[in-house]
Amino acid sequence: MANGHDHGNTPAAWAGVTIALLGFTVSGVFLTMAQPLGVIAGLVVVALGGVVGAVMRSMGMGKQEEEVAEVTLPAQQSGDEPAAEQTAAARADDGEKAAAG
């Protein structure tokens, strides 16, 4: 897939979108015929498409979650010491650790 994206190509996505499209079609047909109950029925089918997609995703037919690597940030600097002094102190600590270990 392009750039690592699959654009939702899963059975859950296809089923949900297909049912919703059918609902919009039914609703549109009844809208042109001025039949409000048919329009409402079509919109219920649209909502049903969302429910079916969500249920299928929860059953494992949707996109699988990817593991995200944990990101660690460097320690925050306090405003007490200038950055150069903190760096020099950190290097001295590292040198002591290397000599001891």
C-alpha positions as CSV (number, residue, x, y, z in Angstrom):
1,M,0.0,0.0,0.0
2,A,1.1,3.6,-0.5
3,N,3.2,5.0,2.3
4,G,2.2,2.2,4.7
5,H,-1.5,3.2,4.6
6,D,-4.1,0.6,3.7
7,H,-7.0,3.1,3.3
8,G,-9.3,0.9,5.3
9,N,-9.3,-2.1,3.0
10,T,-10.8,-4.5,5.5
11,P,-14.0,-6.7,5.5
12,A,-15.4,-4.5,8.3
13,A,-14.9,-1.3,6.3
14,W,-16.2,-2.7,3.1
15,A,-19.4,-4.1,4.8
16,G,-20.1,-0.9,6.7
17,V,-19.6,1.4,3.7
18,T,-21.6,-0.9,1.4
19,I,-24.6,-1.0,3.8
20,A,-24.4,2.8,4.4
21,L,-24.3,3.4,0.6
22,L,-27.4,1.2,0.2
23,G,-29.1,3.2,2.9
24,F,-28.2,6.5,1.2
25,T,-29.5,5.2,-2.1
26,V,-32.8,4.1,-0.5
27,S,-33.1,7.4,1.3
28,G,-32.4,9.4,-1.8
29,V,-35.0,7.4,-3.9
30,F,-37.7,8.0,-1.2
31,L,-36.7,11.6,-0.9
32,T,-37.4,12.2,-4.6
33,M,-40.8,10.4,-4.2
34,A,-41.6,12.7,-1.2
35,Q,-42.1,9.7,1.2
36,P,-40.7,10.7,4.6
37,L,-41.0,7.2,6.1
38,G,-38.9,5.8,3.3
39,V,-36.3,8.5,3.9
40,I,-36.2,7.7,7.6
41,A,-35.9,4.0,6.8
42,G,-32.9,4.7,4.5
43,L,-31.2,6.7,7.3
44,V,-31.8,3.8,9.7
45,V,-30.0,1.6,7.2
46,V,-27.1,4.1,7.1
47,A,-26.8,3.9,10.9
48,L,-27.0,0.1,10.7
49,G,-24.0,0.2,8.4
50,G,-22.0,2.0,11.1
51,V,-23.1,-0.5,13.7
52,V,-22.2,-3.5,11.5
53,G,-18.8,-2.0,10.7
54,A,-18.1,-1.5,14.4
55,V,-19.2,-5.0,15.4
56,M,-17.1,-6.6,12.7
57,R,-14.1,-4.5,13.7
58,S,-14.5,-5.7,17.3
59,M,-14.7,-9.3,16.0
60,G,-11.2,-8.8,14.5
61,M,-12.2,-8.1,10.9
62,G,-11.0,-4.5,11.0
63,K,-7.6,-2.9,10.9
64,Q,-5.2,-4.5,13.3
65,E,-3.6,-2.2,15.9
66,E,0.1,-1.6,15.2
67,E,2.6,-1.6,18.1
68,V,4.0,1.8,18.7
69,A,7.6,2.1,19.8
70,E,8.0,3.9,23.1
71,V,9.8,7.2,22.8
72,T,12.0,8.5,25.6
73,L,12.8,12.1,25.8
74,P,16.0,13.5,27.3
75,A,15.6,14.8,30.9
76,Q,14.2,18.3,31.2
77,Q,16.7,21.0,32.2
78,S,15.9,23.0,35.3
79,G,16.4,26.7,35.2
80,D,18.9,26.7,38.0
81,E,22.0,25.7,36.0
82,P,23.0,26.9,32.5
83,A,22.9,24.1,29.9
84,A,26.7,24.1,29.4
85,E,27.2,23.4,33.1
86,Q,24.7,20.6,33.1
87,T,26.4,19.0,30.1
88,A,29.8,19.2,31.7
89,A,28.4,17.7,34.9
90,A,26.7,14.9,32.9
91,R,30.0,14.1,31.1
92,A,31.8,14.0,34.5
93,D,29.2,11.6,35.8
94,D,29.5,9.4,32.8
95,G,33.3,9.3,33.1
96,E,33.0,8.3,36.7
97,K,30.6,5.5,35.8
98,A,32.8,4.3,33.0
99,A,35.9,4.2,35.3
100,A,34.0,2.4,38.0
101,G,32.2,-0.1,35.8
